Amino acid sequence: MNTAKPIAEATAQTSASRQAKVVWGGRIVTVGGGAPVRIQSMTNTDTVDVIGSAIQIKELAVAGSEMVRLTVNTPEAAQAVPHIRDQLDRMGIDVPLIGDFHYNGHRLLTDYPECAQALSKYRINPGNVGKGDKRDKQFGLMIEAAVKWNKAVRIGVNWGSLDQALLADLMDQNSRRDSPWGAKSVMYEALVTSALDSAQQAVEMGLDPNQIILSCKVSGVQDLISVYRELAKRCNYALHLGLTEAGMGTKGAVASAAALSVLLQEGIGDTIRVSLTPQPGESRTQEVVIAAEILQALGMRSFVPSVTACPGCGRTTSTTFQELTQRIEAFLRAQMPLWRSKYPGVEKMKVAVMGCIVNGPGESKHADIGISLPGTGEAPAAPVFIDGEKRMTLRGDAIAEEFQAVVENYVEKRFGATTVSQM
Ligand code: SF4
């Protein structure tokens, strides 16, 4: 008798963190505590440029960013924030804004109360709030503002701006150990300690622990995994996850995906940001697209119908299937702002575009809708499979246009209001 047991399905664990609420008007973005892992992003416009910043924030929000951070680095930037908020509200964009503060956040949040109110969350870097006896006072002023205006706070430690006094103290303690730790272990400990001690201090100052989100960002994949595993072990604050300075293009996308996927699979991380350096001319929204792709690839959330495509090989030397894949992917993504509300559930749809008969029909049958294009030497016919059944065969020069129309028709029938109300 075959005694084999069924192979367990791999699924991402659920985070066991507290839940923070990042609020603007009627929009409440829950972070942690069983909420879907949230996507956030950051502008790269000059905050003083109110219109330019508002336009970019709108683009990021439309691309799927559920919170958008912007730097608040000068009095002029702090004065611009409420105007950016107004502009967004006028455009109907209710995405919560996060203020990124370094060095002078205590002054800006105190001197510009309209800025403090227009933001929904403050990012405080404990390594940059001041030195010596000024540190606690300045940190305290920022926490005071968060309590006063009822805002969430991210205590965001970054290894590039780690609290040097704390690091020196931990190195000192380490040198007195019988077997001193390696430099990396001391650095990990400093990152985690800085975040946890600052959070504890904020709670003692009256901040609701549910309103605290922590992050400890580093730029190495294995370093990030080590630090976050420890952070998640030592606290239940909601965690913001991201590889800092991930880099440009493929390198940045792959490094972020590698690091974030390992941790998200273990139930670590409640909101993510992909810190991608844009390629010249590339839209800032690319970091949002990649963050969404990571969550969708892990099966944690669905944002856009997925397209399964074969890589192509010597059996299909034409570029037809590459062009069709690109066209269908662009079409689906472009339709989503409209489809999201019109066709609920469409984001879970699976489309297959395959290059030849070897895996084409099989993969197409697994998708909701799939097309198997003819490989080299095959009859010039492209069978289309809908819900696992072969429904038609496309031929000729207009296969791409016809398949797009078939997809559109399928979406309307399957996800349209009439069908939903009949179900
Ligand atoms: S489906 Fe066909 S063309 Fe695509 S990779 Fe497989 S064998 Fe090659």
Residues whose N, C-alpha, C, O or C-beta is under 5 A from the ligand:
A	BS01	SF4	C310 P311 G312 C313 R315 T316 M354 G355 C356 I357 V358 N359 G360
